[in-house]
Every structure is written in C-alpha cells, then in structure tokens.
Amino acid sequence: MDPALAGPDKPKGSAPVAGDLYRIAVVTSDKFAAATDATVRLALTDVRGQTWQPCFPQTRGMFDRHKTSDFEASTLFPMDELASCRVWLDPQTAGMGDDWHLDRVVVSHLPSNRTWLFVHNDWITAKKGAVLPAQVTHVTPR
C-alpha cells in the first residue's frame, strides 16, 4: 500500500479543526534536487466549482526529497466530489533553486473515508504551477 494513503493517525503539525476534516499528504519525488524551501500552496476544487485553499504550517525541510508531508485541515463549507488540485509555489518565498519535483498529492475526506489521488510527477516552479485532475482511489460504501 502507498504510505501516503495509509499515513499516521495524527499527522505532525496538525491544527485543531472545526469543519469537514481532510487529511492531505504531499509527496516530494526522489529525483535529484527535488526539494524546495519555498512556500507550497494548494487549492482544491470540487465538481461544482467551489475552491478551498487549506492552510497548513510549513517548516524548513517539509518538502525534502523523497518525503511525505501530511497534515489535517478543515473546510468552513461542505465540499462536493473533488475535481482538481492546483499546486504552486508562492513567488514571494521562491528563489533560485527552489523548483520542486512533486510526485503526488493524496486527499482523504476523513468522515467518509473517501480518497482522491492527484498525480503530477513533474517540476513545479515559481512561474509555473500545475492543475492536477482527480482520481478516486478509495470509496467506502455509505
């Protein structure tokens, strides 16, 4: 099983939450120089076009080569079926050498145990982010 799909029960750096709870795992690839110290931003969009940008603490080394960084975050409004994940580097924190090789993002809706996989396996730069289409990987019958 993919470690990003299994993950710990309580990810490090998780904050208390008040709404619909999601677990988000961001996997940096194993390519040479894949890491970044720039601030990574995510925006999840559902099939109705609603977009949510989860806030999560970022520390130095969080997006190191061959590392899975995971956290929990909650929405303030209900999200529908996820359609895409936009990923980019904050241009105010990205400098020379901060390009990042993102392998994938795994998003799990904890109340329903539904999981979406967003595969990239390519470089993200301060000038070029990526919009990744969703793939449903695990569905628990309701």
C-alpha positions as CSV (number, residue, x, y, z in Angstrom):
1,M,0.0,0.0,0.0
2,D,1.2,3.5,-0.8
3,P,2.5,5.1,2.5
4,A,0.8,8.4,1.6
5,L,-2.6,6.6,1.5
6,A,-2.0,4.9,4.9
7,G,-0.3,7.6,7.0
8,P,-0.3,8.2,10.7
9,D,-3.5,8.7,12.7
10,K,-2.4,12.2,13.8
11,P,-0.1,13.9,11.4
12,K,2.6,16.2,12.9
13,G,1.8,19.8,12.8
14,S,-2.0,19.3,12.6
15,A,-4.1,22.1,14.0
16,P,-7.5,21.8,15.8
17,V,-10.3,21.9,13.2
18,A,-13.9,22.9,13.2
19,G,-15.5,21.8,9.9
20,D,-15.3,19.0,7.4
21,L,-12.0,17.3,8.1
22,Y,-9.5,16.3,5.4
23,R,-6.0,14.6,5.6
24,I,-3.7,15.9,2.9
25,A,-0.4,14.1,2.0
26,V,2.1,15.8,-0.3
27,V,4.8,13.5,-1.7
28,T,8.0,15.0,-3.0
29,S,9.7,12.8,-5.6
30,D,13.1,11.0,-5.2
31,K,14.7,13.0,-8.1
32,F,18.0,14.8,-7.5
33,A,17.3,18.3,-6.2
34,A,13.6,17.6,-5.8
35,A,13.2,19.5,-2.5
36,T,12.0,23.1,-2.0
37,D,12.1,25.6,0.8
38,A,9.6,27.8,-0.9
39,T,6.1,28.0,0.5
40,V,3.8,25.5,-1.2
41,R,0.2,26.4,-1.9
42,L,-2.7,24.1,-2.7
43,A,-6.2,24.8,-3.9
44,L,-8.8,22.0,-4.1
45,T,-11.8,22.5,-6.4
46,D,-14.9,20.4,-6.4
47,V,-17.3,19.4,-9.3
48,R,-19.5,22.5,-8.6
49,G,-16.5,24.9,-8.9
50,Q,-16.1,25.6,-5.2
51,T,-12.5,26.2,-4.3
52,W,-10.8,25.7,-0.9
53,Q,-7.3,26.6,-0.1
54,P,-6.3,24.7,3.0
55,C,-3.9,26.4,5.5
56,F,-1.2,24.3,6.9
57,P,2.0,25.0,8.8
58,Q,5.2,24.8,6.8
59,T,8.7,24.3,8.2
60,R,12.1,24.1,6.7
61,G,12.7,20.6,5.3
62,M,9.0,19.8,5.0
63,F,9.2,19.3,1.2
64,D,12.5,17.5,1.2
65,R,13.5,14.9,-1.5
66,H,11.6,11.6,-1.1
67,K,9.5,12.8,1.8
68,T,5.8,12.7,2.5
69,S,4.5,15.8,4.3
70,D,1.0,15.3,5.7
71,F,-1.4,17.5,7.7
72,E,-5.1,17.8,8.6
73,A,-7.2,20.8,7.7
74,S,-10.9,21.5,7.7
75,T,-13.3,23.4,5.4
76,L,-15.7,26.1,6.6
77,F,-18.3,24.9,4.0
78,P,-19.2,21.5,2.5
79,M,-17.2,20.4,-0.5
80,D,-18.6,18.1,-3.2
81,E,-16.7,15.5,-5.1
82,L,-13.2,16.8,-5.7
83,A,-12.3,17.5,-9.3
84,S,-8.8,19.1,-9.3
85,C,-5.9,20.2,-7.1
86,R,-4.0,23.3,-8.1
87,V,-0.4,23.4,-6.8
88,W,2.0,26.3,-6.9
89,L,5.0,27.9,-5.1
90,D,4.5,31.3,-3.5
91,P,6.6,33.6,-5.7
92,Q,7.4,35.8,-2.7
93,T,9.2,32.9,-1.0
94,A,10.6,31.1,-4.1
95,G,14.2,32.0,-5.1
96,M,16.8,30.4,-7.4
97,G,17.0,26.7,-6.9
98,D,13.6,26.4,-5.3
99,D,12.0,24.5,-8.1
100,W,10.2,21.4,-6.7
101,H,9.6,18.0,-8.1
102,L,6.1,17.0,-6.9
103,D,5.2,13.3,-7.1
104,R,1.6,13.4,-6.0
105,V,-1.0,14.8,-3.6
106,V,-3.4,12.4,-1.7
107,V,-6.5,14.0,-0.2
108,S,-8.7,12.0,2.2
109,H,-12.1,13.1,3.5
110,L,-11.9,11.6,7.0
111,P,-15.7,11.5,7.8
112,S,-16.5,9.5,4.6
113,N,-13.1,7.7,4.2
114,R,-13.1,8.8,0.5
115,T,-9.7,9.4,-1.1
116,W,-8.6,11.3,-4.2
117,L,-5.2,11.0,-5.8
118,F,-3.6,13.8,-7.8
119,V,-0.5,12.6,-9.7
120,H,2.0,15.1,-11.1
121,N,5.5,13.6,-11.2
122,D,6.9,16.7,-12.7
123,W,8.6,20.1,-11.7
124,I,6.7,23.0,-10.2
125,T,8.4,26.4,-10.4
126,A,7.5,29.8,-9.1
127,K,6.4,30.8,-12.6
128,K,4.6,27.5,-13.4
129,G,2.2,25.7,-11.1
130,A,0.0,22.8,-12.0
131,V,-3.6,21.8,-12.1
132,L,-4.0,18.1,-11.4
133,P,-7.2,16.1,-12.2
134,A,-8.6,13.9,-9.5
135,Q,-8.6,10.1,-9.5
136,V,-10.8,8.4,-6.8
137,T,-8.7,5.8,-5.1
138,H,-10.8,4.5,-2.3
139,V,-14.6,4.6,-1.7
140,T,-16.3,3.3,1.4
141,P,-20.0,2.4,0.9
142,R,-22.3,4.8,2.6
